[in-house]
Amino acid sequence: MKAKIFYIKDDNAQKEIVEDLKEYLRDILYGNMDIETHAIPANYNYGSEESAHQAMDTYIRLLRASMLKLNDFHVKIENSSGNWCYLGGEHSEYSSLYTNNITLKENQVKAMFPALSLMNRMVLLPEGIDELFNDLHKDNFNFLFKPLDLEGISLIDFENRIRVSNMLTHLKNKLELEIAKYCNRYMELKNSPYPDYNVLSKLLNVKERYLTGLEKIILNQKSNSESLINYIKITPKVLNDSVKYKETSTVRLEFNKETEIPIDEVYIEIRAPFQTIENNIVKTSMKFSLETSETKIIEFPLTAQAKPFCPIEVRFRFNELVFGNNPIPFPIPLIINVN
């Protein structure tokens, strides 16, 4: 895992915060964490060093990734003489792409630092940065920093070391679960019982050793998902006695729910051999009530290409907002008689 810390170059208090952050990150999140530090001059301007422009360009991109906003934006820094530059200088994208420009005075730049990013987004920003942006453009720039639990940030007083340490502990638990969900999604897509840590380390930009250290969490979440799915229990059944060979028939599938858990919505995929159903897949959804036992029926056209049987498979996915990433861990096979 890689962390980026941004801070004001000649500010001794912020330098101390950076050293403490590096220690906390390695003690709490991951002992071998790669940490990049980016020093920004307090009088940042168009003539600043190349490294400062590159750091500012990275900062603004990570900041945007942590926000909900109606329009995209850029930040301009203006000095006492009225001269200004965009964050990132020549590295910045063209200003015409943005309908909002937030203009900061040179003495306001410090309010944006320190800042910590992980997983390609900002996660910790200084308290007051939201008020600064609101005060500058409250009429025509609507934005919201995403909450930390929704791949966003926490606004924090970096001077309060106890609070920073506690927040990093919370962040550790959150990121581990987040990464475990990514790994489980990969296993689901690849129909694999185990994650490929080599591929996932590249996709997530974290060390393979870090992922293998999370294996218990990853597989435990998969086990919890499967237990929940088994408890929900939805059983599919073919209602047709048979279908005719090479003729398009209407197949009727019955889905029987046997649980008292309310299921807001179930997403269903039905797959079949080549040229048996349109695009080789049927996608639909259904809702169930609080009734302990309830039956739903779906219909779809099918043209059997072989005799005496036509195999199909059914996959379920549940509302992720309610159950998290909990797909049925394997497809359910069904056989349709063909004559």
ZIZI-V937294 format. One record per residue. N is the residue number from 0. PSI is psi in degrees with one decimal (999 if undefined). OMEGA is omega in radians with two decimals (* if undefined). NEAR is the number of other C-alpha atoms within 10 Angstrom. Layout:
N;PSI;OMEGA;NEAR  N;PSI;OMEGA;NEAR
This chain:
0;141.3;-3.11;19  1;133.9;3.08;16  2;146.3;3.03;19  3;129.9;3.10;21  4;127.4;3.12;22  5;138.0;-3.11;23  6;165.7;3.11;23  7;127.0;-2.95;22  8;-48.8;-3.01;15  9;18.8;3.13;12  10;108.5;-3.06;14  11;-37.9;3.13;10  12;-41.6;3.13;12  13;-32.9;3.07;20  14;-40.8;3.10;16  15;-39.7;3.10;11  16;-42.2;-3.14;18  17;-45.5;3.14;20  18;-40.8;3.10;11  19;-40.7;3.12;15  20;-43.3;3.13;20  21;-42.0;3.12;18  22;-45.5;3.14;13  23;-43.4;-3.10;19  24;-41.7;-3.11;20  25;-30.4;3.11;14  26;-37.7;-2.98;15  27;-46.8;-3.02;15  28;-54.0;-3.08;20  29;124.6;-3.03;15  30;-32.0;-3.10;12  31;29.4;-3.10;14  32;136.7;3.00;17  33;126.9;-3.11;15  34;121.4;3.04;17  35;135.4;3.04;14  36;137.6;-3.10;15  37;112.4;-3.12;21  38;126.7;-3.13;20  39;127.4;3.10;24  40;142.1;-3.13;17  41;-30.0;3.13;16  42;40.2;-3.10;19  43;132.3;3.12;24  44;-177.3;-3.06;22  45;-28.9;-3.11;19  46;6.7;3.13;11  47;165.9;-3.11;14  48;154.7;-3.14;13  49;-41.5;-3.12;14  50;-34.8;3.12;13  51;-41.5;3.10;22  52;-43.4;3.13;23  53;-41.2;3.13;17  54;-42.2;3.13;20  55;-36.7;3.09;23  56;-41.4;3.09;20  57;-42.2;-3.14;20  58;-49.4;-3.05;23  59;-34.4;3.10;18  60;-41.2;3.11;17  61;-35.9;3.11;19  62;-46.1;3.13;20  63;-36.6;-3.12;16  64;-16.8;-3.10;15  65;13.6;-3.04;22  66;151.4;2.86;19  67;132.6;-3.08;14  68;147.8;3.11;14  69;-34.8;3.12;11  70;151.2;3.07;12  71;167.9;-3.01;16  72;166.5;2.97;18  73;164.1;-3.13;20  74;129.8;3.08;17  75;140.6;3.06;19  76;126.1;-3.10;22  77;133.4;3.13;22  78;-178.6;-3.05;15  79;-19.5;3.13;9  80;-1.9;-3.12;6  81;-1.0;3.07;8  82;146.2;-3.07;10  83;165.5;2.99;19  84;156.2;3.05;18  85;152.7;2.99;25  86;125.3;-3.11;26  87;-11.1;3.11;26  88;-127.4;-3.13;22  89;-16.2;3.10;14  90;-17.6;-3.10;15  91;146.6;3.04;18  92;163.8;-3.07;14  93;136.5;-3.08;10  94;-22.9;-3.12;14  95;-15.2;3.12;7  96;-14.0;-2.99;10  97;135.3;3.12;12  98;-10.9;3.13;12  99;131.9;3.02;17  100;117.9;3.08;16  101;119.4;-3.10;16  102;118.2;3.09;18  103;140.7;2.97;18  104;155.6;-3.09;14  105;-36.8;-3.11;17  106;-2.7;3.11;14  107;-8.8;-3.09;15  108;-37.4;-3.08;18  109;-28.0;-3.11;18  110;-11.6;-3.14;16  111;-0.3;-3.03;19  112;157.7;-0.07;19  113;168.9;3.09;23  114;143.2;-3.12;21  115;132.7;3.07;23  116;144.4;3.03;22  117;151.3;3.08;17  118;41.6;3.04;17  119;32.1;3.05;18  120;158.8;3.01;22  121;142.2;3.07;28  122;-30.6;3.10;24  123;127.3;3.08;25  124;157.4;-3.11;23  125;143.4;3.03;19  126;139.6;3.09;16  127;-16.1;-3.12;14  128;-33.4;3.11;17  129;-40.7;3.12;16  130;-37.0;3.11;10  131;-47.8;3.14;16  132;-39.7;3.13;18  133;-44.0;-3.11;17  134;-35.7;-3.08;10  135;-35.5;-3.06;14  136;52.6;-3.08;14  137;-20.7;-3.07;12  138;-36.6;-3.00;8  139;14.8;3.11;12  140;100.7;3.13;18  141;122.8;-3.11;15  142;165.7;3.10;17  143;127.0;3.00;13  144;128.9;3.11;20  145;142.1;3.05;17  146;154.0;-3.11;14  147;-37.5;-3.10;17  148;-6.3;3.08;13  149;47.8;3.12;11  150;43.4;3.14;19  151;-140.2;-2.98;19  152;168.6;2.93;22  153;134.2;3.05;18  154;129.0;-2.95;17  155;151.9;3.01;17  156;103.1;-3.08;15  157;-19.0;3.11;23  158;-22.6;-3.14;13  159;91.9;-3.01;10  160;-35.2;3.14;14  161;-42.9;3.13;10  162;-39.7;3.11;13  163;-45.3;3.13;19  164;-45.0;3.12;18  165;-39.8;-3.13;13  166;-38.2;3.12;14  167;-32.6;3.05;20  168;-44.4;3.08;16  169;-41.5;-3.13;15  170;-39.5;3.10;21  171;-50.4;-3.12;16  172;-40.1;-3.12;11  173;-44.8;-3.12;16  174;-35.9;3.11;16  175;-42.8;3.10;17  176;-38.7;3.12;16  177;-46.2;3.14;16  178;-37.7;3.10;19  179;-36.6;3.11;23  180;-40.9;3.08;19  181;-43.3;-3.14;18  182;-40.9;3.12;25  183;-37.0;3.09;24  184;-39.5;3.10;17  185;-45.4;3.14;17  186;-39.2;3.13;17  187;-47.1;-3.11;20  188;-33.7;-3.11;9  189;1.1;-3.09;12  190;44.8;-3.09;13  191;138.8;3.11;13  192;-14.6;-3.12;13  193;148.2;3.13;16  194;149.7;3.01;23  195;97.4;-3.02;16  196;-29.5;3.14;18  197;-46.6;3.13;14  198;-44.4;-3.08;12  199;-33.8;3.13;18  200;-34.0;3.11;18  201;-39.6;3.14;11  202;-40.7;-3.06;10  203;-6.8;-3.13;16  204;45.3;3.05;13  205;161.4;-3.12;19  206;144.9;3.12;18  207;-37.1;3.12;17  208;-35.7;3.12;13  209;-43.3;-3.12;18  210;-42.6;3.13;24  211;-29.0;3.08;16  212;-17.7;3.12;11  213;9.2;-3.00;15  214;-41.1;-3.14;16  215;-41.5;3.13;12  216;-42.8;-3.11;17  217;-50.8;-3.09;23  218;-29.9;3.09;17  219;-39.4;3.10;13  220;-39.1;3.09;19  221;-43.1;3.13;25  222;-42.3;3.11;14  223;-39.2;3.13;12  224;-44.8;-3.11;20  225;-37.6;3.11;17  226;-41.8;3.13;14  227;-42.7;-3.14;15  228;-42.8;3.12;19  229;-34.8;3.13;12  230;-35.4;3.13;13  231;-47.9;3.01;16  232;95.2;2.98;14  233;124.0;-3.05;18  234;120.8;3.09;12  235;150.6;-3.13;19  236;137.6;3.08;14  237;126.1;-3.13;16  238;-21.6;3.14;12  239;137.8;2.99;13  240;-40.6;3.12;9  241;168.7;3.01;17  242;163.8;-3.10;22  243;142.0;-3.14;17  244;129.1;3.07;18  245;10.7;3.08;15  246;141.6;3.14;12  247;123.9;-3.14;15  248;158.4;3.05;17  249;114.7;3.12;14  250;135.4;3.12;18  251;122.3;3.09;14  252;133.5;3.09;17  253;135.3;3.10;16  254;116.9;-3.10;16  255;119.4;3.10;17  256;131.3;-3.14;21  257;75.3;3.10;16  258;158.6;3.09;16  259;2.8;3.13;14  260;126.0;3.06;15  261;130.2;-3.14;13  262;106.8;-3.06;18  263;-48.3;-3.13;15  264;138.2;3.09;16  265;128.4;3.10;16  266;129.5;-3.00;15  267;134.6;3.00;16  268;130.1;3.08;16  269;122.1;-3.12;19  270;149.2;-3.09;21  271;168.1;3.13;21  272;164.3;-3.08;16  273;133.0;3.09;12  274;14.0;3.11;13  275;-42.2;3.04;21  276;159.6;-3.07;18  277;128.8;-3.12;14  278;13.2;3.10;10  279;12.3;-3.13;13  280;143.2;2.99;17  281;128.1;3.09;16  282;130.4;3.12;10  283;-177.4;3.10;10  284;162.2;3.10;13  285;157.5;3.13;14  286;144.5;3.10;11  287;153.4;-3.14;18  288;-165.6;3.13;14  289;-6.0;-3.13;12  290;141.3;-3.13;13  291;-44.8;3.12;12  292;129.4;-3.11;13  293;144.9;-3.08;15  294;137.2;3.03;14  295;151.7;3.14;13  296;135.4;3.01;14  297;153.7;-3.13;13  298;147.2;3.10;12  299;151.1;3.13;14  300;143.0;-3.13;15  301;138.6;3.08;21  302;104.0;-3.09;22  303;132.5;-3.10;27  304;0.2;-3.13;17  305;158.5;3.08;15  306;154.3;0.07;14  307;1.5;-3.09;15  308;154.4;2.98;17  309;112.0;-3.14;21  310;143.3;2.97;15  311;163.5;3.06;17  312;147.5;-3.08;17  313;133.4;3.06;18  314;142.8;3.09;17  315;149.3;2.91;19  316;138.7;-3.09;19  317;164.9;3.14;20  318;115.0;-3.05;15  319;-26.1;3.13;11  320;-25.9;-3.12;8  321;-47.5;-3.00;11  322;-1.7;-3.05;15  323;-164.4;-3.13;12  324;86.9;-3.03;19  325;72.1;3.07;25  326;156.8;2.92;23  327;130.0;-3.00;20  328;-9.9;3.13;21  329;155.0;3.11;15  330;149.7;3.09;16  331;115.9;-3.12;14  332;143.6;3.06;13  333;150.5;-3.14;16  334;132.3;3.07;14  335;127.4;3.10;19  336;139.0;-3.12;17  337;131.7;3.07;18  338;999;*;12
